[in-house]
Amino acid sequence: MARSQKKTTAKKSVKKPARPVKKAAPKITKPILIAKAAPKKKVRVDPAFQPLLQKLQHRRNEITGQVNHLEQDLREEIADNQNIPGDMADHGSGELSQHLSVTLMENDRIELERIEKAISRIEQGIYGQCEVCEKAIPMARLKAIPWATRCINCQSRLEGA
């Protein structure tokens, strides 16, 4: 027989008996607790520290503005220095200016961290307390350095004076 003349026979499909399906035991899950941001509590600030808190917040806003301005100036300066050919003195001057800007931003960042910690201590009710000896930091020191965390004696010992 030629290939085209082969008879095709249909195979009968044989149904197998269905096996019982094992059901998995239901998983017991605990309800998922979605953490919601707790509403910010109104913190009672010691009235003696209220002017210092305002001073810290004002300084924080000042520094943030300065840092943003310095970053923008630095970006522009870097872009200008890359596009303008110049002699070595010009490039050296530009690099010195960039280094100064970065140093100023770093100093501002450190001061900003200290301010944030001071504001946090005010909110926790531990502001004005020396972190070493736990005595009260004199108000004159806090007015001069509102982010101070140590009394004069402990700070002097730390600095080795």
C-alpha positions as CSV (number, residue, x, y, z in Angstrom):
1,M,0.0,0.0,0.0
2,A,1.2,3.5,-0.8
3,R,1.5,6.0,1.9
4,S,-1.5,8.0,0.7
5,Q,-3.7,4.9,0.6
6,K,-3.1,3.8,4.2
7,K,-6.2,3.5,6.2
8,T,-6.4,5.5,9.3
9,T,-8.0,3.9,12.2
10,A,-9.4,6.0,14.9
11,K,-8.2,4.9,18.3
12,K,-10.9,4.6,20.9
13,S,-10.1,6.7,23.9
14,V,-10.4,4.7,27.1
15,K,-11.6,6.7,30.1
16,K,-9.7,5.9,33.2
17,P,-11.7,5.9,36.4
18,A,-11.3,9.2,38.1
19,R,-9.0,9.2,41.2
20,P,-10.4,10.9,44.2
21,V,-8.7,14.3,44.6
22,K,-7.2,14.9,47.9
23,K,-8.1,18.2,49.3
24,A,-5.4,20.1,51.0
25,A,-6.1,21.0,54.5
26,P,-7.2,24.6,54.7
27,K,-4.3,26.9,55.7
28,I,-5.0,28.7,58.9
29,T,-3.7,32.2,58.5
30,K,-3.5,35.0,60.9
31,P,-5.1,38.2,59.9
32,I,-2.7,40.6,58.3
33,L,-2.2,43.7,60.4
34,I,-1.5,46.7,58.3
35,A,0.5,49.2,60.2
36,K,-1.1,52.6,59.9
37,A,0.9,55.7,60.5
38,A,0.0,56.8,63.9
39,P,-1.4,60.2,64.0
40,K,1.2,62.6,65.2
41,K,0.5,63.3,68.8
42,K,0.5,66.9,70.0
43,V,3.5,66.9,72.2
44,R,3.5,69.0,75.3
45,V,6.6,71.1,75.3
46,D,8.0,72.6,78.5
47,P,7.1,76.3,78.2
48,A,10.7,77.1,79.1
49,F,11.9,75.3,76.0
50,Q,9.3,76.7,73.6
51,P,11.5,79.6,72.4
52,L,14.4,77.2,71.9
53,L,12.2,74.8,69.9
54,Q,11.2,77.7,67.6
55,K,14.8,78.7,67.3
56,L,15.8,75.1,66.3
57,Q,13.0,74.8,63.8
58,H,13.8,78.2,62.3
59,R,17.5,77.2,62.0
60,R,16.5,73.8,60.5
61,N,14.6,75.6,57.8
62,E,17.4,78.0,57.1
63,I,20.0,75.2,56.7
64,T,17.7,73.2,54.5
65,G,17.4,76.3,52.2
66,Q,21.1,76.9,52.2
67,V,21.9,73.3,51.4
68,N,19.4,73.3,48.5
69,H,20.9,76.5,47.2
70,L,24.5,75.2,47.5
71,E,23.6,71.9,45.7
72,Q,22.0,73.9,42.8
73,D,25.0,76.2,42.6
74,L,27.4,73.2,42.6
75,R,25.5,71.4,39.9
76,E,25.6,74.5,37.7
77,E,29.3,75.0,38.4
78,I,30.2,71.5,37.5
79,A,28.2,71.7,34.3
80,D,29.9,75.0,33.4
81,N,33.4,73.7,34.1
82,Q,32.9,70.6,32.0
83,N,31.7,72.6,28.9
84,I,34.2,75.5,29.0
85,P,37.8,74.9,28.0
86,G,40.3,76.8,30.2
87,D,43.7,76.8,31.5
88,M,44.8,74.8,34.6
89,A,44.4,77.8,36.9
90,D,40.8,78.2,35.9
91,H,40.1,74.5,36.5
92,G,42.0,74.6,39.8
93,S,39.9,77.6,40.9
94,G,36.7,75.8,40.0
95,E,37.7,72.7,41.9
96,L,38.6,74.8,45.0
97,S,35.2,76.4,44.8
98,Q,33.5,73.0,44.4
99,H,35.4,71.7,47.4
100,L,34.4,74.7,49.5
101,S,30.7,74.1,48.6
102,V,30.9,70.4,49.5
103,T,32.6,71.3,52.8
104,L,29.9,73.8,53.6
105,M,27.1,71.3,52.8
106,E,28.8,68.7,55.0
107,N,29.0,71.2,57.9
108,D,25.3,72.1,57.4
109,R,24.4,68.4,57.3
110,I,26.1,67.8,60.7
111,E,24.4,70.8,62.2
112,L,21.1,69.7,60.8
113,E,21.5,66.2,62.4
114,R,22.2,67.9,65.8
115,I,19.1,70.1,65.4
116,E,16.9,67.1,64.5
117,K,18.2,65.2,67.6
118,A,17.5,68.2,69.8
119,I,14.0,68.6,68.5
120,S,13.4,64.8,69.1
121,R,14.7,65.2,72.7
122,I,12.3,68.1,73.2
123,E,9.4,65.9,71.9
124,Q,10.5,63.0,74.2
125,G,10.7,65.3,77.2
126,I,14.4,64.7,77.8
127,Y,15.8,67.9,76.4
128,G,18.0,69.9,78.7
129,Q,19.3,66.9,80.5
130,C,23.0,65.9,80.2
131,E,23.3,62.5,78.4
132,V,26.3,61.7,80.6
133,C,25.6,62.7,84.2
134,E,21.8,63.3,83.6
135,K,21.9,66.6,85.4
136,A,20.2,69.6,84.0
137,I,22.1,71.6,81.4
138,P,22.1,75.3,82.3
139,M,19.6,77.4,80.3
140,A,22.4,79.8,79.3
141,R,24.3,77.0,77.6
142,L,21.1,75.8,75.8
143,K,20.5,79.4,74.6
144,A,24.0,79.6,73.3
145,I,24.0,76.0,71.8
146,P,20.4,74.8,71.6
147,W,21.5,71.3,70.4
148,A,23.9,70.8,73.3
149,T,23.6,67.3,74.8
150,R,26.1,67.6,77.7
151,C,26.6,70.0,80.5
152,I,29.7,72.1,80.5
153,N,31.6,69.8,82.9
154,C,30.9,66.6,80.9
155,Q,31.7,68.4,77.6
156,S,35.0,69.7,79.0
157,R,36.0,66.2,80.2
158,L,35.1,64.8,76.7
159,E,37.3,67.5,75.0
160,G,40.1,66.8,77.5
161,A,40.3,70.3,78.8
